[in-house]
Amino acid sequence: RPLPPFHWELEFPEVFSRANPGFDAFIGNPPFLGGKRISTLHGDGYRDWLEIAHEGSNANADLIAHFFRHAFNQLRQGGTCGLIATNTISQGDTRAASLRWICNHGGSIFNARKRLRWPGRAAVVVSLVHILKANIFAPSAVGPAREGESTRIVSCLLDEKPVQRITAFLFHEGGNDDPVRLRSNAGRSFQGSILLGMGFTFDDKNPEASGLSEMRQCVKEDPSNAERIFPFIGGEEVNDSPTHSHHRYAINFGEMSEQEARRWPALVRVLEQRVKPDRMTKSKDVAAAPWWQYWRPRVELYKALSATDSVLVNAQTSSHLAFAFLPSTLVYSHALNVFLHSGQRTRHALLCVLQGRTHEAWARFFASSLEDRLRYTPSDCFETFPFPIDWQANADLERAGREYYGFRAAVMVRNDQGLTDTYNRFHDPDERDPEILKLRELHFAMDRAVLDAYAWADLHPTCEFLLDYEEEESDDPSASKSKKKKPWRYRWPDTLRDEVLARLLALNAERAAEEALAGTAAEEKPKSRSKSKKQARGTPLFDK
C-alpha cells in the first residue's frame, strides 16, 4: 500500500526558511533493525533508497544509523540531537554509516553512555549519544562561535566522566576512521591455500577425496609421486587435535604448467577424475583456470617459509582465538591463517602478543563474525595491529609465551582435548580444575607482560566471567527455553577493554603517520594471482 509522503521542509517552512535553517534539537528512541533485515521487512527498494540517501552507508548498517544521519541532516548549524541507540552504533558498518560520517562531516559527540541496560524484561543494552552540529575539536573550537552557531562546548562527558573528546568509536582518544594497515606488519601473515576441489586431497573421512590407501598405492607404484604429495591441515585439526596433528594429504603442483605436472601421470589422473569435471561446471574464470593447480596456491607464503622450520597459525573461524605452532613443511588450508616469526628464540614472543587479551580485544572488535564465532582475517586483525616497540627482543614476552604454550600443550595431551575443548573449560565459570586455574594465571602473566611492553604500567587488569552477548527473553511463557550454553568468557571488564582499544587506535594512527612520512605506507594487496613462481615449495610425503 502506498505511503503518504512527508516532506520536512514543506511541513515546517518556518524552521527551514530562517537564516540558519534546521531544527534546534532532536530527541528520540529510533527503531533498531539489523541491516540485512531491512529489505526483508521493507523491500529491496527501501534498502537501496537508504544507501542512496546517505552516502557512505551500505546494506549491513542497522536501520538506526539512517535515523542518526537524517536527524543530523535536519539540524541547524549549532543544533543538537540526543538519541537512544543499539549498542552496536559504535561498531562496524553501523558506526561507519552514522557516527563516523557525522564526525567527519562537521559533527561532534559531546556526551555519550556506551552501555546502559534497558529497564524491563528484554536483555537489551543501549547507548545514549548526544551530537552537536559543529566541530568542537577543530583548532577554532577554542574561539568564539561562528555566526549561526550555538555556544561552543569545551568539555565532553563519556560515561559521565569528563574527557577532552569522544570519537566515533565512543572512545576518549584515537580517530574516527578504521585503523590503517601498517607497513611494519606487511608480508608476515597469510591465508592458507584455497584448493577449490577436495579432489586434491587424500582423506578417508571425505567422500570427495581419494582414500589414503589409494595414495599409498600411487607411491608404491612410483615412489616419485611422493615428491608432490604433502601433509595437509586445516582449522578443524588445529582446534580439535591435542597435538594439532594432520590426518590428510594433498597433491600440490604449485604453479607448474600442465606439461610439467604430467611428469607425475598417476597424480594428474586423480585430478582429471576428481577436480577437473567439477571445475568445468564453475564460473568462466574458474573453468578457464589451470585445473591441476589450486585456485589460490599462495606461492608467496610457501616461498617465505623457506627460511623457517615452524609457523604460528590460527583457525580463521572459531569460537575462541587460539594460536598454535606447526611445522613449515605442510600445506595449509584456506581455513588457517599463517603467521611468520623471526626465529626459534623469539617465536614465543609473537605467541604472547597475539594470544594475549590486548590483541584479542582488537581482533574481536574489528573482526567480522559467523553466527557466534569469531572470523579472524589478517587484513583486519593483524596488519592493522600496532605491536609494542622492540617486541621481538623482549625477553619477558618470550618467557611468558613459552611458559604458557608449554603448559597448555601438556594439559591438552594429558586430557586428550584440543584447543576448543580446553578453552571451553577455560571460560567456564564452574570449572575449578587446578590445571585450568593455572592456565588462567599464566594467561594473566602474558597479559601483564604485553601491557608492560607497551609501557602501560598504569593499567591494572582484572578478569571476570562476563557474557559476550545476551539473548532476549521471550514474552511467551509457553516458549521453550534455549538449552544453548551461555557465552561466558573469562575476560577483561568492558571499561578496561575500551581503554586498551582507545590506546591501540591512537597508536595505530601514530604509526601510520610515521610510515606515511617515511614513504612506506602499506599498499593494498593485489588481487591477481602471482605467476612468478612455478614450483611448489615444501617437504614431500617422504624425505629422500
Number of C-alpha atoms within 10 A of each C-alpha: 3 4 5 6 6 8 8 12 14 10 10 12 12 12 19 18 11 10 9 17 17 24 21 17 18 17 12 12 13 16 13 16 15 15 19 14 15 20 15 10 11 10 11 12 9 13 21 14 10 16 16 12 12 17 11 13 22 18 20 16 25 27 23 25 28 20 19 24 19 14 20 25 15 20 22 24 23 24 22 24 21 20 20 22 24 26 17 21 30 25 19 18 20 25 24 23 29 27 27 24 20 23 23 14 12 16 23 26 28 23 24 23 18 23 17 15 12 12 9 7 10 14 13 18 17 17 21 19 22 18 25 28 25 26 19 23 19 10 8 11 15 12 10 11 16 14 9 13 16 18 11 17 16 14 14 20 18 20 17 10 10 13 17 13 21 24 20 26 26 26 23 21 21 23 20 22 17 18 22 20 25 24 18 18 17 16 14 16 20 21 23 23 22 16 23 17 20 17 23 25 27 27 22 15 12 13 11 16 21 22 17 17 12 14 21 15 11 18 19 12 10 13 12 17 22 22 19 21 25 24 21 22 24 25 20 18 19 25 24 18 18 23 20 20 16 15 15 21 23 25 29 27 25 21 23 18 14 14 8 12 18 15 12 18 12 15 23 21 14 21 22 15 11 19 24 19 13 16 21 15 10 11 9 10 9 15 15 11 13 15 22 28 24 21 17 18 23 23 21 14 21 23 14 14 19 13 12 15 12 20 19 22 25 23 28 21 21 20 17 21 24 19 21 19 19 19 12 21 21 21 27 28 18 22 19 24 24 27 23 21 20 14 14 11 13 20 21 25 28 21 26 29 26 23 21 23 24 20 24 19 18 24 23 16 17 19 16 17 14 10 8 12 15 20 22 23 21 22 20 19 22 22 22 28 24 25 23 17 11 9 19 20 12 16 15 19 27 23 17 24 29 20 17 23 21 10 15 21 17 14 18 18 13 10 11 14 18 22 25 20 17 21 19 15 16 22 20 17 13 8 12 11 10 9 14 19 14 15 20 17 13 19 21 20 20 29 23 22 25 27 21 16 19 16 12 13 11 8 13 9 15 11 13 13 15 17 12 12 14 13 11 10 14 12 9 7 8 7 9 8 9 9 6 6 7 14 17 18 20 18 21 18 14 13 11 16 18 19 14 21 21 21 17 24 25 18 19 23 22 14 21 23 16 13 16 14 10 9 10 14 18 18 10 8 9 7 6 7 11 14 9 9 14 14 16 19 23 20 18 20 20 14 7 8
